[in-house]
Amino acid sequence: MAAEPDKFLMPSESDLRFHWVQARMAALDEPEMRRMVTEAWRMAVPKKVYAAYLKTLR
């Protein structure tokens, strides 16, 4: 966040417990947004679901 304050900012105080970061979507290009969404999704789904997803990329 500190390295790219034009893209990222801290969430509201009530959301800090979730370890979230806010992003200015207009400042992100498609590949960067895709990586961020995929990484957030990966942390929320069971490992076997992510493993199956990785197989589709090969």
PyMOL Python script that loads the backbone (N, CA, C, O; Angstrom):
from pymol import cmd

cmd.read_pdbstr("""\
ATOM      1  N   MET A   1       0.815  -1.181   0.000  1.00  0.00           N
ATOM      2  CA  MET A   1       0.000   0.000   0.000  1.00  0.00           C
ATOM      3  C   MET A   1       0.863   1.251   0.000  1.00  0.00           C
ATOM      4  O   MET A   1       0.602   2.191  -0.751  1.00  0.00           O
ATOM      5  N   ALA A   2       1.865   1.264   0.820  1.00  0.00           N
ATOM      6  CA  ALA A   2       2.711   2.455   0.903  1.00  0.00           C
ATOM      7  C   ALA A   2       3.470   2.679  -0.400  1.00  0.00           C
ATOM      8  O   ALA A   2       3.752   3.819  -0.768  1.00  0.00           O
ATOM      9  N   ALA A   3       3.801   1.599  -1.094  1.00  0.00           N
ATOM     10  CA  ALA A   3       4.545   1.722  -2.339  1.00  0.00           C
ATOM     11  C   ALA A   3       3.676   2.235  -3.485  1.00  0.00           C
ATOM     12  O   ALA A   3       4.191   2.836  -4.428  1.00  0.00           O
ATOM     13  N   GLU A   4       2.364   2.003  -3.413  1.00  0.00           N
ATOM     14  CA  GLU A   4       1.465   2.424  -4.485  1.00  0.00           C
ATOM     15  C   GLU A   4       0.193   3.059  -3.908  1.00  0.00           C
ATOM     16  O   GLU A   4      -0.899   2.511  -4.060  1.00  0.00           O
ATOM     17  N   PRO A   5       0.336   4.209  -3.250  1.00  0.00           N
ATOM     18  CA  PRO A   5      -0.832   4.835  -2.622  1.00  0.00           C
ATOM     19  C   PRO A   5      -1.886   5.306  -3.620  1.00  0.00           C
ATOM     20  O   PRO A   5      -3.031   5.552  -3.241  1.00  0.00           O
ATOM     21  N   ASP A   6      -1.506   5.432  -4.895  1.00  0.00           N
ATOM     22  CA  ASP A   6      -2.489   5.803  -5.916  1.00  0.00           C
ATOM     23  C   ASP A   6      -3.418   4.636  -6.247  1.00  0.00           C
ATOM     24  O   ASP A   6      -4.486   4.833  -6.827  1.00  0.00           O
ATOM     25  N   LYS A   7      -3.009   3.416  -5.875  1.00  0.00           N
ATOM     26  CA  LYS A   7      -3.816   2.221  -6.149  1.00  0.00           C
ATOM     27  C   LYS A   7      -4.498   1.665  -4.911  1.00  0.00           C
ATOM     28  O   LYS A   7      -5.636   1.201  -4.984  1.00  0.00           O
ATOM     29  N   PHE A   8      -3.811   1.708  -3.769  1.00  0.00           N
ATOM     30  CA  PHE A   8      -4.288   1.006  -2.581  1.00  0.00           C
ATOM     31  C   PHE A   8      -4.424   1.939  -1.389  1.00  0.00           C
ATOM     32  O   PHE A   8      -3.670   2.901  -1.248  1.00  0.00           O
ATOM     33  N   LEU A   9      -5.397   1.641  -0.534  1.00  0.00           N
ATOM     34  CA  LEU A   9      -5.584   2.400   0.690  1.00  0.00           C
ATOM     35  C   LEU A   9      -6.134   1.489   1.773  1.00  0.00           C
ATOM     36  O   LEU A   9      -6.650   0.406   1.497  1.00  0.00           O
ATOM     37  N   MET A  10      -6.016   1.946   2.999  1.00  0.00           N
ATOM     38  CA  MET A  10      -6.504   1.166   4.129  1.00  0.00           C
ATOM     39  C   MET A  10      -8.029   1.174   4.134  1.00  0.00           C
ATOM     40  O   MET A  10      -8.653   2.163   3.751  1.00  0.00           O
ATOM     41  N   PRO A  11      -8.623   0.065   4.570  1.00  0.00           N
ATOM     42  CA  PRO A  11     -10.080   0.011   4.672  1.00  0.00           C
ATOM     43  C   PRO A  11     -10.558   0.799   5.887  1.00  0.00           C
ATOM     44  O   PRO A  11      -9.756   1.319   6.663  1.00  0.00           O
ATOM     45  N   SER A  12     -11.852   0.874   6.034  1.00  0.00           N
ATOM     46  CA  SER A  12     -12.401   1.536   7.217  1.00  0.00           C
ATOM     47  C   SER A  12     -12.006   0.747   8.462  1.00  0.00           C
ATOM     48  O   SER A  12     -11.668  -0.433   8.371  1.00  0.00           O
ATOM     49  N   GLU A  13     -12.047   1.384   9.599  1.00  0.00           N
ATOM     50  CA  GLU A  13     -11.612   0.751  10.841  1.00  0.00           C
ATOM     51  C   GLU A  13     -12.381  -0.531  11.135  1.00  0.00           C
ATOM     52  O   GLU A  13     -11.808  -1.484  11.665  1.00  0.00           O
ATOM     53  N   SER A  14     -13.663  -0.571  10.802  1.00  0.00           N
ATOM     54  CA  SER A  14     -14.460  -1.772  11.077  1.00  0.00           C
ATOM     55  C   SER A  14     -14.043  -2.964  10.224  1.00  0.00           C
ATOM     56  O   SER A  14     -14.334  -4.105  10.581  1.00  0.00           O
ATOM     57  N   ASP A  15     -13.368  -2.722   9.104  1.00  0.00           N
ATOM     58  CA  ASP A  15     -12.927  -3.812   8.225  1.00  0.00           C
ATOM     59  C   ASP A  15     -11.479  -4.234   8.467  1.00  0.00           C
ATOM     60  O   ASP A  15     -11.008  -5.177   7.831  1.00  0.00           O
ATOM     61  N   LEU A  16     -10.774  -3.575   9.351  1.00  0.00           N
ATOM     62  CA  LEU A  16      -9.376  -3.913   9.616  1.00  0.00           C
ATOM     63  C   LEU A  16      -9.221  -5.336  10.148  1.00  0.00           C
ATOM     64  O   LEU A  16      -8.202  -5.980   9.900  1.00  0.00           O
ATOM     65  N   ARG A  17     -10.206  -5.822  10.865  1.00  0.00           N
ATOM     66  CA  ARG A  17     -10.105  -7.171  11.443  1.00  0.00           C
ATOM     67  C   ARG A  17     -10.029  -8.260  10.383  1.00  0.00           C
ATOM     68  O   ARG A  17      -9.571  -9.367  10.667  1.00  0.00           O
ATOM     69  N   PHE A  18     -10.472  -7.960   9.162  1.00  0.00           N
ATOM     70  CA  PHE A  18     -10.447  -8.940   8.081  1.00  0.00           C
ATOM     71  C   PHE A  18      -9.144  -8.916   7.286  1.00  0.00           C
ATOM     72  O   PHE A  18      -8.956  -9.741   6.392  1.00  0.00           O
ATOM     73  N   HIS A  19      -8.250  -7.994   7.594  1.00  0.00           N
ATOM     74  CA  HIS A  19      -6.981  -7.837   6.882  1.00  0.00           C
ATOM     75  C   HIS A  19      -7.208  -7.523   5.407  1.00  0.00           C
ATOM     76  O   HIS A  19      -6.480  -8.002   4.537  1.00  0.00           O
ATOM     77  N   TRP A  20      -8.223  -6.716   5.142  1.00  0.00           N
ATOM     78  CA  TRP A  20      -8.536  -6.307   3.786  1.00  0.00           C
ATOM     79  C   TRP A  20      -7.786  -5.036   3.436  1.00  0.00           C
ATOM     80  O   TRP A  20      -7.353  -4.285   4.309  1.00  0.00           O
ATOM     81  N   VAL A  21      -7.646  -4.815   2.152  1.00  0.00           N
ATOM     82  CA  VAL A  21      -7.088  -3.576   1.619  1.00  0.00           C
ATOM     83  C   VAL A  21      -8.055  -3.102   0.548  1.00  0.00           C
ATOM     84  O   VAL A  21      -8.628  -3.913  -0.181  1.00  0.00           O
ATOM     85  N   GLN A  22      -8.234  -1.814   0.452  1.00  0.00           N
ATOM     86  CA  GLN A  22      -9.084  -1.279  -0.608  1.00  0.00           C
ATOM     87  C   GLN A  22      -8.218  -0.928  -1.807  1.00  0.00           C
ATOM     88  O   GLN A  22      -7.073  -0.500  -1.663  1.00  0.00           O
ATOM     89  N   ALA A  23      -8.783  -1.114  -2.981  1.00  0.00           N
ATOM     90  CA  ALA A  23      -8.068  -0.797  -4.222  1.00  0.00           C
ATOM     91  C   ALA A  23      -8.914   0.152  -5.052  1.00  0.00           C
ATOM     92  O   ALA A  23     -10.138   0.036  -5.110  1.00  0.00           O
ATOM     93  N   ARG A  24      -8.242   1.080  -5.684  1.00  0.00           N
ATOM     94  CA  ARG A  24      -8.916   1.966  -6.628  1.00  0.00           C
ATOM     95  C   ARG A  24      -8.936   1.240  -7.974  1.00  0.00           C
ATOM     96  O   ARG A  24      -7.919   1.164  -8.663  1.00  0.00           O
ATOM     97  N   MET A  25     -10.080   0.721  -8.332  1.00  0.00           N
ATOM     98  CA  MET A  25     -10.183  -0.145  -9.501  1.00  0.00           C
ATOM     99  C   MET A  25      -9.743   0.540 -10.787  1.00  0.00           C
ATOM    100  O   MET A  25      -9.170  -0.108 -11.663  1.00  0.00           O
ATOM    101  N   ALA A  26      -9.993   1.816 -10.915  1.00  0.00           N
ATOM    102  CA  ALA A  26      -9.598   2.544 -12.125  1.00  0.00           C
ATOM    103  C   ALA A  26      -8.077   2.600 -12.283  1.00  0.00           C
ATOM    104  O   ALA A  26      -7.572   2.824 -13.383  1.00  0.00           O
ATOM    105  N   ALA A  27      -7.357   2.399 -11.191  1.00  0.00           N
ATOM    106  CA  ALA A  27      -5.893   2.458 -11.240  1.00  0.00           C
ATOM    107  C   ALA A  27      -5.253   1.107 -11.542  1.00  0.00           C
ATOM    108  O   ALA A  27      -4.038   1.021 -11.722  1.00  0.00           O
ATOM    109  N   LEU A  28      -6.067   0.050 -11.599  1.00  0.00           N
ATOM    110  CA  LEU A  28      -5.546  -1.298 -11.837  1.00  0.00           C
ATOM    111  C   LEU A  28      -5.809  -1.726 -13.278  1.00  0.00           C
ATOM    112  O   LEU A  28      -6.879  -1.468 -13.829  1.00  0.00           O
ATOM    113  N   ASP A  29      -4.824  -2.380 -13.876  1.00  0.00           N
ATOM    114  CA  ASP A  29      -5.069  -2.932 -15.205  1.00  0.00           C
ATOM    115  C   ASP A  29      -5.666  -4.337 -15.053  1.00  0.00           C
ATOM    116  O   ASP A  29      -5.690  -4.891 -13.954  1.00  0.00           O
ATOM    117  N   GLU A  30      -6.135  -4.894 -16.143  1.00  0.00           N
ATOM    118  CA  GLU A  30      -6.840  -6.183 -16.069  1.00  0.00           C
ATOM    119  C   GLU A  30      -5.991  -7.314 -15.502  1.00  0.00           C
ATOM    120  O   GLU A  30      -6.472  -8.036 -14.628  1.00  0.00           O
ATOM    121  N   PRO A  31      -4.748  -7.506 -15.953  1.00  0.00           N
ATOM    122  CA  PRO A  31      -3.950  -8.609 -15.386  1.00  0.00           C
ATOM    123  C   PRO A  31      -3.722  -8.454 -13.875  1.00  0.00           C
ATOM    124  O   PRO A  31      -3.757  -9.440 -13.139  1.00  0.00           O
ATOM    125  N   GLU A  32      -3.492  -7.234 -13.420  1.00  0.00           N
ATOM    126  CA  GLU A  32      -3.276  -7.009 -11.993  1.00  0.00           C
ATOM    127  C   GLU A  32      -4.558  -7.296 -11.205  1.00  0.00           C
ATOM    128  O   GLU A  32      -4.509  -7.912 -10.140  1.00  0.00           O
ATOM    129  N   MET A  33      -5.692  -6.854 -11.725  1.00  0.00           N
ATOM    130  CA  MET A  33      -6.970  -7.104 -11.070  1.00  0.00           C
ATOM    131  C   MET A  33      -7.255  -8.609 -11.032  1.00  0.00           C
ATOM    132  O   MET A  33      -7.712  -9.131 -10.014  1.00  0.00           O
ATOM    133  N   ARG A  34      -6.987  -9.297 -12.132  1.00  0.00           N
ATOM    134  CA  ARG A  34      -7.213 -10.742 -12.189  1.00  0.00           C
ATOM    135  C   ARG A  34      -6.364 -11.466 -11.144  1.00  0.00           C
ATOM    136  O   ARG A  34      -6.852 -12.362 -10.455  1.00  0.00           O
ATOM    137  N   ARG A  35      -5.099 -11.079 -11.028  1.00  0.00           N
ATOM    138  CA  ARG A  35      -4.216 -11.701 -10.032  1.00  0.00           C
ATOM    139  C   ARG A  35      -4.744 -11.461  -8.614  1.00  0.00           C
ATOM    140  O   ARG A  35      -4.748 -12.374  -7.789  1.00  0.00           O
ATOM    141  N   MET A  36      -5.182 -10.251  -8.340  1.00  0.00           N
ATOM    142  CA  MET A  36      -5.663  -9.917  -6.998  1.00  0.00           C
ATOM    143  C   MET A  36      -6.941 -10.687  -6.657  1.00  0.00           C
ATOM    144  O   MET A  36      -7.076 -11.209  -5.550  1.00  0.00           O
ATOM    145  N   VAL A  37      -7.863 -10.757  -7.593  1.00  0.00           N
ATOM    146  CA  VAL A  37      -9.119 -11.469  -7.345  1.00  0.00           C
ATOM    147  C   VAL A  37      -8.849 -12.963  -7.192  1.00  0.00           C
ATOM    148  O   VAL A  37      -9.413 -13.607  -6.307  1.00  0.00           O
ATOM    149  N   THR A  38      -8.000 -13.513  -8.040  1.00  0.00           N
ATOM    150  CA  THR A  38      -7.670 -14.934  -7.948  1.00  0.00           C
ATOM    151  C   THR A  38      -6.997 -15.256  -6.628  1.00  0.00           C
ATOM    152  O   THR A  38      -7.305 -16.274  -6.008  1.00  0.00           O
ATOM    153  N   GLU A  39      -6.087 -14.410  -6.193  1.00  0.00           N
ATOM    154  CA  GLU A  39      -5.398 -14.644  -4.921  1.00  0.00           C
ATOM    155  C   GLU A  39      -6.373 -14.555  -3.745  1.00  0.00           C
ATOM    156  O   GLU A  39      -6.292 -15.369  -2.825  1.00  0.00           O
ATOM    157  N   ALA A  40      -7.272 -13.606  -3.755  1.00  0.00           N
ATOM    158  CA  ALA A  40      -8.270 -13.496  -2.682  1.00  0.00           C
ATOM    159  C   ALA A  40      -9.177 -14.721  -2.681  1.00  0.00           C
ATOM    160  O   ALA A  40      -9.503 -15.262  -1.625  1.00  0.00           O
ATOM    161  N   TRP A  41      -9.576 -15.149  -3.860  1.00  0.00           N
ATOM    162  CA  TRP A  41     -10.420 -16.343  -3.980  1.00  0.00           C
ATOM    163  C   TRP A  41      -9.677 -17.569  -3.472  1.00  0.00           C
ATOM    164  O   TRP A  41     -10.249 -18.395  -2.761  1.00  0.00           O
ATOM    165  N   ARG A  42      -8.398 -17.691  -3.837  1.00  0.00           N
ATOM    166  CA  ARG A  42      -7.582 -18.840  -3.411  1.00  0.00           C
ATOM    167  C   ARG A  42      -7.542 -18.953  -1.893  1.00  0.00           C
ATOM    168  O   ARG A  42      -7.564 -20.058  -1.351  1.00  0.00           O
ATOM    169  N   MET A  43      -7.484 -17.826  -1.210  1.00  0.00           N
ATOM    170  CA  MET A  43      -7.409 -17.859   0.248  1.00  0.00           C
ATOM    171  C   MET A  43      -8.743 -18.231   0.887  1.00  0.00           C
ATOM    172  O   MET A  43      -8.787 -18.564   2.071  1.00  0.00           O
ATOM    173  N   ALA A  44      -9.837 -18.178   0.114  1.00  0.00           N
ATOM    174  CA  ALA A  44     -11.164 -18.438   0.672  1.00  0.00           C
ATOM    175  C   ALA A  44     -11.709 -19.822   0.347  1.00  0.00           C
ATOM    176  O   ALA A  44     -12.621 -20.295   1.025  1.00  0.00           O
ATOM    177  N   VAL A  45     -11.171 -20.479  -0.675  1.00  0.00           N
ATOM    178  CA  VAL A  45     -11.716 -21.774  -1.081  1.00  0.00           C
ATOM    179  C   VAL A  45     -10.871 -22.913  -0.509  1.00  0.00           C
ATOM    180  O   VAL A  45      -9.717 -22.701  -0.138  1.00  0.00           O
ATOM    181  N   PRO A  46     -11.440 -24.122  -0.437  1.00  0.00           N
ATOM    182  CA  PRO A  46     -10.644 -25.276  -0.007  1.00  0.00           C
ATOM    183  C   PRO A  46      -9.463 -25.512  -0.961  1.00  0.00           C
ATOM    184  O   PRO A  46      -9.539 -25.206  -2.151  1.00  0.00           O
ATOM    185  N   LYS A  47      -8.399 -26.051  -0.425  1.00  0.00           N
ATOM    186  CA  LYS A  47      -7.184 -26.282  -1.221  1.00  0.00           C
ATOM    187  C   LYS A  47      -7.459 -27.150  -2.437  1.00  0.00           C
ATOM    188  O   LYS A  47      -6.877 -26.924  -3.498  1.00  0.00           O
ATOM    189  N   LYS A  48      -8.339 -28.144  -2.303  1.00  0.00           N
ATOM    190  CA  LYS A  48      -8.611 -29.030  -3.443  1.00  0.00           C
ATOM    191  C   LYS A  48      -9.318 -28.276  -4.571  1.00  0.00           C
ATOM    192  O   LYS A  48      -9.135 -28.610  -5.741  1.00  0.00           O
ATOM    193  N   VAL A  49     -10.112 -27.278  -4.240  1.00  0.00           N
ATOM    194  CA  VAL A  49     -10.783 -26.479  -5.273  1.00  0.00           C
ATOM    195  C   VAL A  49      -9.746 -25.666  -6.043  1.00  0.00           C
ATOM    196  O   VAL A  49      -9.795 -25.592  -7.271  1.00  0.00           O
ATOM    197  N   TYR A  50      -8.820 -25.064  -5.330  1.00  0.00           N
ATOM    198  CA  TYR A  50      -7.770 -24.291  -5.997  1.00  0.00           C
ATOM    199  C   TYR A  50      -6.869 -25.211  -6.819  1.00  0.00           C
ATOM    200  O   TYR A  50      -6.454 -24.846  -7.919  1.00  0.00           O
ATOM    201  N   ALA A  51      -6.567 -26.383  -6.306  1.00  0.00           N
ATOM    202  CA  ALA A  51      -5.746 -27.348  -7.049  1.00  0.00           C
ATOM    203  C   ALA A  51      -6.432 -27.732  -8.352  1.00  0.00           C
ATOM    204  O   ALA A  51      -5.776 -27.839  -9.388  1.00  0.00           O
ATOM    205  N   ALA A  52      -7.735 -27.940  -8.313  1.00  0.00           N
ATOM    206  CA  ALA A  52      -8.484 -28.277  -9.536  1.00  0.00           C
ATOM    207  C   ALA A  52      -8.443 -27.108 -10.520  1.00  0.00           C
ATOM    208  O   ALA A  52      -8.316 -27.310 -11.727  1.00  0.00           O
ATOM    209  N   TYR A  53      -8.549 -25.906 -10.005  1.00  0.00           N
ATOM    210  CA  TYR A  53      -8.453 -24.708 -10.865  1.00  0.00           C
ATOM    211  C   TYR A  53      -7.093 -24.652 -11.550  1.00  0.00           C
ATOM    212  O   TYR A  53      -7.019 -24.368 -12.745  1.00  0.00           O
ATOM    213  N   LEU A  54      -6.025 -24.915 -10.820  1.00  0.00           N
ATOM    214  CA  LEU A  54      -4.689 -24.882 -11.410  1.00  0.00           C
ATOM    215  C   LEU A  54      -4.544 -25.874 -12.552  1.00  0.00           C
ATOM    216  O   LEU A  54      -3.852 -25.599 -13.533  1.00  0.00           O
ATOM    217  N   LYS A  55      -5.190 -27.023 -12.428  1.00  0.00           N
ATOM    218  CA  LYS A  55      -5.142 -28.022 -13.501  1.00  0.00           C
ATOM    219  C   LYS A  55      -5.783 -27.524 -14.778  1.00  0.00           C
ATOM    220  O   LYS A  55      -5.381 -27.928 -15.869  1.00  0.00           O
ATOM    221  N   THR A  56      -6.777 -26.650 -14.661  1.00  0.00           N
ATOM    222  CA  THR A  56      -7.435 -26.103 -15.860  1.00  0.00           C
ATOM    223  C   THR A  56      -6.534 -25.122 -16.598  1.00  0.00           C
ATOM    224  O   THR A  56      -6.762 -24.833 -17.773  1.00  0.00           O
ATOM    225  N   LEU A  57      -5.518 -24.612 -15.922  1.00  0.00           N
ATOM    226  CA  LEU A  57      -4.618 -23.639 -16.541  1.00  0.00           C
ATOM    227  C   LEU A  57      -3.512 -24.298 -17.346  1.00  0.00           C
ATOM    228  O   LEU A  57      -2.819 -23.632 -18.115  1.00  0.00           O
ATOM    229  N   ARG A  58      -3.345 -25.584 -17.177  1.00  0.00           N
ATOM    230  CA  ARG A  58      -2.240 -26.283 -17.852  1.00  0.00           C
ATOM    231  C   ARG A  58      -2.609 -26.677 -19.243  1.00  0.00           C
ATOM    232  O   ARG A  58      -1.798 -27.272 -19.952  1.00  0.00           O
TER     233      ARG A  58
END
""", "prot")
cmd.dss("prot")
cmd.show_as("cartoon", "prot")
cmd.util.cbc("prot")
cmd.orient("prot")
